[in-house]
Amino acid sequence: MKEKLQILLERDYGVTTLSTTLNKLFELSDDQLEMLLIQGMKISNELILQYTPGIGFRCWNNNQNQVGHLPVAGVIERKLNSELTKTEQLNS
């Protein structure tokens, strides 16, 4: 799981607290990290990330009902799901 999230540090998405939060998450074990992501967790002040096994990642902003879906949430979601698909193809 950490390898998949590591890809988010390779690019600046314009989200100031993203790298700080991700670096703190990397201190957790893989099992702890996966459990937090399954429940859904804030990865920045405005973004929430959720992982559903067998389906993939979902990212949205926590004020979506007021401002709409932030484009960066879709970019992060597509990037993580693309990485997940690559990993699954290598493992099969």
PyMOL commands that set and color helices and strands:
alter all, ss='L'
color gray80, all
select helices_A, chain A and resi 2-10+18-25+30-39+64-67+71-91
alter helices_A, ss='H'
color red, helices_A
select strands_A, chain A and resi 41-42+47-52+56-61
alter strands_A, ss='S'
color yellow, strands_A
deselect
rebuild
show_as cartoon
